[in-house]
Amino acid sequence: MLERLFGNDALKRDLAAALQSGRLAHSILLIGEPGCGAGFAARCLAADYLYPAGGPHAEAVLRGEDTECITLRGEGASGQIKVDKVRDARNEIQRSALSTNAAGRVLFIYGAQNLNVSSANAMLKLMEEPPEGAMFLLTAASAATVLPTIRSRCAAYTVAPVTPAECAAALPELPRHKAEELAFLYEGHIGTCRKALGEEKHKATLAAAKQLCGCAARQDGYLALSTLAKYEKDREGALLLFWQLTQLCSACLRRPGFWELFAPDDAARPAKVSLAAADARKAVLANGNLRLALTVLGAEITGT
């Protein structure tokens, strides 16, 4: 299944060679920016490890539905992976019997940076004495964010964003020119492109970000504040909106006239909007007042 991963040819060769030779480490850390496909790469590797011959079970691994796979990810407002969840996974992987079809069992840890000290210590006990046939596949946006005790037990590989052309090819459901535009906007991050197509919150914040760019170009403070007011009680949505604004403005700076959001010869305005959105995001992440951050953003981008 590794061949289904777009780009990353060196990574695919290295992992395939390790699999075929039987030298693949039992703990793998896949490092990649959000949206670039580290999670998908982990599932591809798991499918090839558990079901070398492919088939329906391998396809189920790619969909996240196979019974030989256990998944841990952050939960709640903190986004941390709790120690009791690690202990439950440890008990499940140690005590349950393997099916006759699988070569082993896989534990996915999506966002390994969300392991706190307690959950990491519980995980270490499992990684240091793994059950026979168990593989641990961890993902993280950056190796530096993963606790050293966990990082040192893993063989680390990097999953890179693909080229815009490869990204566009991974979106066959779109007309070619629209796929190319989306790939350019999100700079080769296939997972982010798919979210923009399939997740309502992602689609809504992209639409709101486009509207805010129009407000900035027209200096329409009223509409900008009306648009931003919808996020006064939605911290997660507001943070995504700020990020979408920086992506849109970056695309306009890299390709003047992109989506006709700003005049082709106007680089100052998208730069100003991008900085204001980044400041708003920084303020909210520092537990600043969300309503105030939204109001300040609206005033700054429209000059009102």
C-alpha positions in Angstrom: 0.0 0.0 0.0 3.0 2.3 0.3 2.8 2.9 -3.4 -0.4 4.8 -2.9 1.4 7.5 -1.0 2.1 10.4 -3.3 5.6 11.7 -3.7 8.1 10.8 -0.9 9.9 8.3 -3.1 12.9 7.9 -0.9 10.7 7.4 2.2 8.7 4.7 0.4 11.9 2.9 -0.8 13.4 2.9 2.7 10.3 1.6 4.4 9.7 -1.0 1.7 13.3 -2.3 1.9 13.1 -2.5 5.7 9.8 -4.4 5.5 11.1 -6.9 2.9 14.3 -7.5 4.8 12.6 -8.0 8.1 14.6 -5.1 9.6 11.8 -2.7 10.2 11.9 -1.2 13.7 8.9 -2.0 15.9 8.5 1.6 16.8 8.3 4.1 13.9 7.9 7.9 14.2 6.6 9.6 11.0 7.2 13.3 11.1 5.2 15.6 8.9 3.4 19.0 8.9 -0.4 18.7 9.5 -2.1 17.8 6.2 0.9 16.4 4.4 -0.1 12.8 4.9 1.8 11.4 7.8 -1.3 9.6 9.1 -2.0 8.1 5.7 1.6 7.0 5.4 1.3 5.3 8.8 -1.8 3.4 7.6 -0.1 2.4 4.4 2.8 1.0 6.3 0.5 -0.8 8.7 -1.4 -2.4 5.8 1.8 -3.6 4.2 3.1 -4.9 7.6 -0.1 -6.7 8.6 -1.2 -8.0 5.2 1.7 -8.2 2.8 -0.5 -9.8 0.1 -3.0 -6.9 0.3 -6.7 -7.6 0.0 -9.8 -6.5 1.9 -8.1 -6.4 5.3 -5.4 -4.2 3.9 -8.0 -1.8 2.5 -9.7 -1.8 5.9 -6.5 -0.6 7.5 -6.4 2.3 5.1 -9.9 3.3 6.1 -9.1 2.9 9.8 -11.5 0.0 10.2 -9.3 -3.1 10.7 -9.6 -5.0 14.0 -5.9 -5.5 14.3 -5.3 -1.8 14.6 -5.7 0.2 17.8 -5.7 4.0 17.7 -4.8 6.7 20.3 -5.2 10.4 19.7 -5.6 13.5 21.8 -9.0 14.2 23.4 -10.8 17.1 25.1 -9.9 20.8 25.3 -6.3 20.0 26.2 -5.9 17.7 23.2 -3.7 15.4 25.4 -3.5 11.6 25.2 -4.5 10.5 28.6 -2.6 7.9 30.6 -5.8 5.7 31.1 -6.2 5.5 27.3 -2.6 4.3 27.0 -3.2 1.7 29.7 -6.3 0.5 28.0 -4.5 0.1 24.7 -1.6 -1.7 26.4 -4.1 -4.2 27.9 -5.8 -4.7 24.6 -2.7 -5.3 22.6 -1.2 -7.6 25.2 -4.3 -9.8 26.0 -6.3 -10.0 22.8 -5.6 -12.8 20.3 -4.5 -12.2 16.8 -6.7 -13.1 13.9 -5.4 -15.8 11.6 -5.0 -13.4 8.7 -2.7 -10.7 10.2 1.0 -10.8 10.7 0.8 -8.9 13.9 -1.0 -5.9 15.5 -0.5 -2.2 15.2 -1.0 0.6 17.7 -1.3 4.1 16.1 -0.5 7.1 18.1 -1.6 10.1 16.1 0.0 13.3 17.4 2.6 11.8 19.7 3.5 15.3 20.9 0.2 15.0 22.9 1.6 12.3 25.2 2.2 14.0 28.6 4.8 12.6 31.0 2.4 10.1 32.6 1.0 8.7 29.4 4.5 8.7 27.8 5.8 6.6 30.8 3.0 4.2 30.4 3.7 4.0 26.6 7.4 3.4 27.3 6.7 0.2 29.3 4.9 -1.2 26.3 7.5 -0.1 23.8 10.4 -1.5 25.8 8.8 -4.9 26.1 6.5 -5.2 23.0 4.3 -8.2 22.6 5.4 -10.4 19.7 4.3 -9.0 16.3 3.3 -5.6 17.7 4.2 -2.5 15.8 3.9 1.1 17.1 3.3 3.8 14.5 3.5 7.4 15.8 3.0 10.6 14.0 4.0 14.1 15.0 4.3 17.5 13.3 7.8 17.9 14.6 10.3 15.6 16.3 11.2 18.4 18.7 7.7 18.4 20.1 7.8 14.7 21.1 9.2 13.8 24.5 12.8 12.6 24.2 12.0 9.4 26.1 9.6 8.4 23.3 11.6 9.9 20.4 14.7 7.9 21.4 12.8 4.6 21.1 11.7 5.2 17.6 13.1 5.1 14.1 12.2 8.5 12.7 11.2 9.2 9.1 10.0 12.4 7.5 6.9 12.7 5.3 7.2 15.8 3.1 4.5 17.8 1.3 4.3 16.8 -2.3 4.6 19.2 -5.3 1.5 21.1 -6.3 1.3 19.0 -9.4 1.4 15.8 -7.5 -1.1 17.2 -5.0 -3.5 18.2 -7.8 -3.2 14.7 -9.3 -4.4 13.3 -5.9 -7.7 15.2 -6.2 -9.3 13.5 -9.3 -12.8 14.5 -8.2 -12.0 18.1 -9.1 -11.6 19.7 -12.5 -7.9 20.0 -13.2 -7.7 23.8 -12.8 -9.6 23.7 -9.5 -7.4 21.0 -8.2 -4.3 23.0 -9.2 -5.6 26.1 -7.4 -6.4 24.2 -4.2 -3.0 22.5 -4.3 -1.3 25.9 -4.7 -3.3 27.4 -1.9 -2.4 24.6 0.6 1.2 24.2 -0.8 1.0 20.5 -1.6 -0.7 19.3 1.6 -3.0 16.6 0.3 -4.8 16.0 3.6 -5.6 19.7 4.0 -7.0 19.8 0.4 -9.2 16.9 1.3 -10.5 18.6 4.4 -11.3 21.7 2.3 -13.4 19.4 0.1 -15.0 17.2 2.8 -15.2 18.9 6.2 -17.9 21.5 6.7 -16.0 23.5 9.2 -13.0 23.7 6.9 -15.2 24.7 3.9 -17.0 27.3 6.0 -13.8 28.9 7.4 -12.3 29.1 3.9 -15.4 30.8 2.6 -15.3 33.2 5.5 -11.6 33.9 4.9 -12.3 34.7 1.3 -15.1 37.1 2.3 -12.8 38.8 4.8 -10.2 39.3 2.1 -12.9 41.0 0.0 -13.8 43.2 3.0 -10.1 44.2 3.4 -9.9 45.0 -0.3 -13.0 47.2 -0.2 -12.4 48.4 3.4 -15.8 47.2 4.4 -15.5 47.2 8.2 -19.2 46.4 8.8 -19.3 43.2 6.8 -15.9 42.1 8.2 -17.1 42.5 11.8 -20.4 40.8 11.0 -18.4 37.8 9.6 -16.1 37.6 12.5 -18.9 37.9 15.1 -20.0 34.4 14.1 -16.8 33.0 15.7 -17.1 34.8 19.1 -18.1 31.5 20.8 -16.2 29.2 18.5 -12.5 29.2 19.6 -11.6 26.3 17.4 -13.3 27.7 14.4 -11.7 31.1 14.9 -8.2 29.6 15.1 -8.9 27.7 11.8 -10.3 31.0 10.3 -7.1 32.9 11.2 -5.0 30.1 9.6 -7.1 30.1 6.5 -6.6 33.9 6.2 -2.8 33.5 6.4 -2.9 30.8 3.7 -5.0 32.9 1.4 -2.8 35.9 1.8 0.3 33.8 1.3 -1.2 32.5 -2.0 -2.0 36.1 -3.1 1.6 37.2 -2.4 3.1 34.2 -4.2 0.7 34.6 -7.1 -0.6 38.1 -7.5 -4.3 38.1 -8.5 -4.9 34.7 -7.0 -8.7 34.1 -6.9 -9.0 37.9 -7.6 -9.1 38.5 -3.9 -6.8 41.5 -4.2 -5.6 43.7 -7.1 -2.6 42.1 -8.8 -0.4 45.1 -8.0 -1.5 45.3 -4.3 1.0 43.3 -2.2 0.7 45.6 0.9 -2.9 44.7 1.7 -2.6 40.8 1.8 0.6 41.2 3.8 -1.2 43.4 6.3 -4.1 40.9 6.6 -1.7 38.0 7.0 0.1 39.7 9.9 -3.1 40.7 11.6 -4.5 37.2 11.3 -1.2 35.8 12.7 -1.4 38.3 15.6 -5.0 37.3 16.4 -4.1 33.6 16.4 -1.2 34.2 18.7 -3.4 36.2 21.1 -6.1 33.5 21.3 -3.5 30.7 21.7 -2.2 32.7 24.7 -5.7 32.6 26.2 -6.5 36.2 25.2 -10.1 37.4 24.9 -11.5 35.8 21.7 -14.1 38.6 21.1 -11.5 41.3 21.5 -9.1 39.5 19.1 -11.8 39.2 16.5 -12.8 42.9 16.8 -9.2 44.0 16.6 -8.6 41.8 13.5 -11.7 43.3 11.8 -10.5 46.8 12.5 -7.0 46.2 11.4 -7.7 44.5 8.1 -10.2 47.2 7.0 -8.6 50.2 8.5 -11.8 51.1 10.5 
